[in-house]
Amino acid sequence: MKNNGLIITMIILLSIIVICLIAFLCVCITGRFNYFSGFSFKRDSGKVIYDETYDVSSINNIDILCDITNVEFRENSDNNVKVVVYGGSNSSFNVDLVNNKLDIDFKQRGFKLFSFGGNQNSIVVYIPKTYNNEINIDCDCGNVDIISLDDSTINVKADCGNVNLGNVKNVNIDANLGDIDISLVLNKLNIDSDCGSIKIDRLDLKENSYIKSDLGDVKINGTNDIFIDADVDLGDVKVNNNNRYSDVTLKIEADCGNVKVNN
C-alpha cells in the first residue's frame, strides 16, 4: 500500500513538472516575458500583412488554422466580416473564401525552439454580432478571444493558450493547457480540458452537456433548472438546488480540482 501511494505521488509530481515546463515554453513563445536568464523574449507588435473585407451573407463557416498566433474576434457594426492579420517577414498565411467557407491559415516559417525574438502574430476578425454560423479554430499556441455571438456555434482546439468567449449558442472546446472563461452558453456545451481552470458565468442549457477537467477548478456562477451530475476524484463538490428530475443533464468529471455550481 505504501509503495502504491509513493508511485501515485511521484506520478503526480512528475506530471506537475511536465505541465510547468510546457507552460513556461508557451509563455515564452507567446511573448509574455521581456527578459529571462540572458535570453531576450521581447516580441515586436506585428505589422499588418493582410487586410480584407467580405460580405457576411457570403460566409457560412469561418475556419482558422494557426500555430503561434493569438486569435481575436471583435464586433463590426456593419454587415461585413473584416480579416486583419499581423505578422512579420517570416510569416506564411493564406486566406480564401470558397463555397461560402472563409479559410484562414497562418504559419510562422523557420521557428526555432529558443528563438523568441520574432513578431507577435495575431489574427483579428471583425464580425457582426448577428453572425449565426459556425466558427472553427485550431491553434497550437496562442490565446483565443471572441465577442458575444448569441446564435453561433464555436469550436475551439487549443494546445496552449487561454480561451475567452462571450455569449454563445453552442460551444465545443478541446484544450490542453490554459484557462477557459465563458460568459453565457444558450443551448449546449462540450468542454475537455487537460490543465486549466474552467469558469462560466451563466448556463441556459437546452440539451445535455459535458465538462471534463483533468487538472483545474470548475466554477459555474448560475444555471437554468437542470441536473448537475458531478464526479470528482480529488477535490470538493458544491452544487446548489440540483434538480434530479430535469430533462437536461450537465455531466461534470474532474480528476483533480474543485467543482462549484450555483444553480
C-alpha positions as CSV (number, residue, x, y, z in Angstrom):
1,M,0.0,0.0,0.0
2,K,2.8,2.4,0.9
3,N,4.6,1.6,-2.4
4,N,1.4,2.3,-4.3
5,G,1.0,5.6,-2.6
6,L,4.6,6.6,-3.3
7,I,4.1,5.7,-7.0
8,I,0.9,7.8,-7.3
9,T,2.7,10.7,-5.6
10,M,5.6,10.5,-7.9
11,I,3.4,10.4,-11.0
12,I,1.5,13.5,-9.8
13,L,4.8,15.4,-9.1
14,L,6.2,14.4,-12.5
15,S,3.0,15.4,-14.2
16,I,3.1,18.8,-12.5
17,I,6.7,19.3,-13.5
18,V,6.0,18.5,-17.2
19,I,3.0,20.8,-17.2
20,C,5.0,23.7,-15.7
21,L,7.7,23.2,-18.3
22,I,5.2,23.2,-21.1
23,A,3.5,26.3,-19.6
24,F,6.9,28.1,-19.4
25,L,7.6,27.4,-23.0
26,C,4.2,28.5,-24.1
27,V,4.5,31.8,-22.1
28,C,7.9,32.4,-23.7
29,I,6.7,31.7,-27.2
30,T,3.7,34.0,-26.9
31,G,5.9,36.8,-25.7
32,R,4.8,37.2,-22.0
33,F,8.4,37.7,-20.8
34,N,10.7,40.5,-21.8
35,Y,13.8,39.1,-20.4
36,F,14.8,35.9,-18.6
37,S,18.2,34.4,-17.7
38,G,20.1,36.0,-20.6
39,F,17.5,35.2,-23.3
40,S,15.6,38.0,-24.9
41,F,11.9,37.1,-25.1
42,K,10.8,40.6,-26.3
43,R,8.5,40.5,-29.2
44,D,7.6,43.4,-31.5
45,S,4.0,44.0,-32.3
46,G,3.4,42.5,-35.7
47,K,2.8,44.6,-38.8
48,V,-0.4,44.4,-40.9
49,I,0.3,41.8,-43.6
50,Y,-3.3,41.3,-44.6
51,D,-6.5,43.4,-44.5
52,E,-9.6,42.4,-46.4
53,T,-13.4,42.8,-46.1
54,Y,-16.1,40.2,-47.0
55,D,-19.9,40.3,-47.2
56,V,-21.2,38.4,-44.2
57,S,-24.0,36.9,-46.3
58,S,-21.4,35.0,-48.3
59,I,-19.9,33.2,-45.3
60,N,-21.4,30.1,-43.7
61,N,-18.3,29.0,-41.9
62,I,-15.1,30.5,-40.6
63,D,-12.2,28.1,-40.2
64,I,-8.9,29.3,-38.6
65,L,-5.8,27.1,-38.5
66,C,-2.7,28.6,-36.9
67,D,0.5,27.7,-34.9
68,I,1.9,30.5,-32.8
69,T,-0.8,33.1,-33.1
70,N,-3.4,35.0,-31.0
71,V,-6.9,34.9,-32.4
72,E,-9.4,37.6,-31.6
73,F,-13.0,38.3,-32.8
74,R,-14.2,41.9,-32.4
75,E,-17.5,43.5,-33.1
76,N,-18.1,45.0,-36.5
77,S,-21.0,47.5,-36.7
78,D,-21.7,47.0,-40.4
79,N,-22.8,43.8,-42.2
80,N,-19.2,42.8,-43.2
81,V,-16.5,40.4,-42.0
82,K,-13.1,42.1,-41.9
83,V,-9.9,40.0,-41.5
84,V,-6.7,41.6,-40.4
85,V,-3.5,39.6,-40.0
86,Y,-0.5,40.8,-38.1
87,G,2.9,39.2,-38.5
88,G,6.5,39.6,-39.7
89,S,8.5,38.7,-42.8
90,N,8.8,35.1,-41.6
91,S,5.0,34.6,-41.6
92,S,3.2,32.5,-44.0
93,F,-0.6,32.9,-44.4
94,N,-3.4,32.1,-46.8
95,V,-7.0,33.5,-46.7
96,D,-9.6,32.1,-49.1
97,L,-13.4,32.3,-49.4
98,V,-14.5,29.2,-51.3
99,N,-18.0,27.7,-51.3
100,N,-19.1,30.1,-48.5
101,K,-16.3,29.0,-46.2
102,L,-13.7,31.5,-45.1
103,D,-10.4,29.7,-44.5
104,I,-7.6,31.5,-42.7
105,D,-4.3,29.6,-42.5
106,F,-1.4,31.2,-40.6
107,K,2.0,29.7,-40.0
108,Q,5.4,31.1,-38.8
109,R,8.2,29.9,-41.0
110,G,11.6,28.9,-39.6
111,F,10.6,28.9,-36.0
112,K,13.3,27.6,-33.6
113,L,12.7,26.4,-30.1
114,F,14.9,29.1,-28.4
115,S,14.3,31.9,-30.9
116,F,11.8,34.0,-29.1
117,G,12.5,37.4,-30.7
118,G,10.1,37.4,-33.6
119,N,7.0,39.4,-34.2
120,Q,3.8,38.9,-32.2
121,N,1.5,37.2,-34.6
122,S,-2.3,37.7,-34.4
123,I,-5.4,37.3,-36.4
124,V,-8.2,39.8,-35.7
125,V,-11.7,39.2,-37.2
126,Y,-14.2,42.0,-37.1
127,I,-17.7,40.4,-37.3
128,P,-21.3,41.4,-36.8
129,K,-22.9,40.3,-33.5
130,T,-25.7,38.8,-35.6
131,Y,-23.4,36.2,-37.2
132,N,-25.2,32.9,-36.7
133,N,-23.0,30.3,-38.3
134,E,-20.0,28.1,-37.2
135,I,-16.6,29.3,-36.2
136,N,-13.8,26.7,-36.1
137,I,-10.4,27.5,-34.5
138,D,-7.4,25.1,-34.3
139,C,-4.5,26.9,-32.6
140,D,-1.2,25.4,-31.4
141,C,-0.1,28.2,-29.2
142,G,-1.9,31.5,-28.5
143,N,-5.0,33.0,-26.8
144,V,-8.5,32.9,-28.3
145,D,-10.8,35.8,-27.5
146,I,-14.3,36.0,-29.1
147,I,-17.1,38.5,-28.5
148,S,-20.7,37.5,-27.7
149,L,-22.3,35.8,-30.7
150,D,-25.6,34.6,-29.3
151,D,-26.6,32.5,-32.4
152,S,-23.3,30.9,-33.3
153,T,-21.6,27.6,-32.7
154,I,-18.0,27.9,-31.7
155,N,-15.5,25.0,-31.9
156,V,-12.0,25.6,-30.4
157,K,-9.0,23.3,-30.3
158,A,-6.2,24.9,-28.3
159,D,-2.9,23.2,-27.4
160,C,-1.5,26.1,-25.3
161,G,-3.4,29.3,-24.5
162,N,-6.4,30.8,-22.8
163,V,-9.9,30.7,-24.3
164,N,-12.2,33.6,-23.5
165,L,-15.8,33.7,-25.0
166,G,-18.7,36.0,-24.6
167,N,-22.3,34.7,-25.2
168,V,-22.6,31.7,-27.5
169,K,-25.3,29.3,-28.5
170,N,-23.2,26.1,-28.7
171,V,-19.6,25.6,-27.8
172,N,-17.1,22.8,-28.1
173,I,-13.6,23.2,-26.6
174,D,-10.7,20.8,-26.5
175,A,-7.9,22.5,-24.5
176,N,-4.6,21.1,-23.4
177,L,-3.1,23.9,-21.4
178,G,-4.9,27.2,-20.5
179,D,-7.8,28.7,-18.7
180,I,-11.3,28.8,-20.2
181,D,-13.7,31.6,-19.4
182,I,-17.3,31.9,-20.9
183,S,-20.0,34.4,-20.3
184,L,-23.1,32.5,-21.3
185,V,-24.0,29.3,-23.1
186,L,-27.5,29.3,-24.5
187,N,-28.0,25.8,-25.7
188,K,-25.2,23.2,-25.4
189,L,-21.6,22.8,-24.4
190,N,-18.8,20.2,-24.5
191,I,-15.5,21.0,-22.8
192,D,-12.5,18.8,-22.4
193,S,-9.6,20.5,-20.5
194,D,-6.3,18.8,-19.6
195,C,-4.9,21.6,-17.4
196,G,-6.5,24.9,-16.5
197,S,-9.5,26.4,-14.7
198,I,-13.0,26.5,-16.3
199,K,-15.2,29.4,-15.4
200,I,-18.7,30.0,-16.8
201,D,-20.8,32.9,-15.7
202,R,-24.2,31.5,-16.8
203,L,-25.7,28.4,-18.4
204,D,-29.1,28.2,-20.1
205,L,-28.9,24.7,-21.4
206,K,-31.5,23.1,-23.7
207,E,-29.5,19.9,-24.4
208,N,-27.4,17.5,-22.4
209,S,-23.9,18.8,-22.0
210,Y,-20.5,17.7,-20.7
211,I,-17.4,19.1,-18.9
212,K,-14.2,17.1,-18.4
213,S,-11.3,18.6,-16.4
214,D,-8.1,16.7,-15.7
215,L,-6.4,19.3,-13.6
216,G,-8.2,22.6,-12.6
217,D,-11.2,24.0,-10.9
218,V,-14.7,24.2,-12.5
219,K,-16.8,27.1,-11.4
220,I,-20.3,28.0,-12.8
221,N,-22.0,31.0,-11.3
222,G,-25.5,30.3,-12.5
223,T,-27.6,27.8,-14.5
224,N,-31.2,27.2,-15.5
225,D,-33.2,24.4,-13.9
226,I,-31.0,21.4,-14.8
227,F,-29.5,18.3,-13.2
228,I,-25.7,18.6,-12.4
229,D,-24.1,15.1,-12.3
230,A,-20.6,15.8,-10.8
231,D,-17.9,13.3,-10.2
232,V,-14.6,14.4,-8.7
233,D,-11.6,12.1,-7.9
234,L,-9.6,14.6,-5.9
235,G,-11.3,17.8,-4.8
236,D,-14.6,19.2,-3.3
237,V,-18.0,19.4,-5.0
238,K,-20.6,22.0,-4.1
239,V,-23.8,22.1,-6.1
240,N,-26.8,24.2,-5.0
241,N,-30.5,23.4,-5.8
242,N,-29.9,20.4,-8.0
243,N,-32.9,19.1,-10.0
244,R,-32.7,15.4,-10.4
245,Y,-35.9,15.4,-12.4
246,S,-34.8,17.8,-15.1
247,D,-34.8,16.7,-18.7
248,V,-31.4,18.3,-19.2
249,T,-28.2,17.0,-17.5
250,L,-24.8,18.6,-17.3
251,K,-22.2,15.9,-16.6
252,I,-19.0,17.2,-14.9
253,E,-16.0,14.9,-14.4
254,A,-12.9,16.2,-12.7
255,D,-9.7,14.3,-11.8
256,C,-8.1,16.9,-9.6
257,G,-9.8,20.2,-8.7
258,N,-12.9,21.6,-7.1
259,V,-16.3,21.9,-8.7
260,K,-18.7,24.7,-7.6
261,V,-22.1,25.2,-9.3
262,N,-24.7,27.8,-8.2
263,N,-27.9,26.7,-9.8
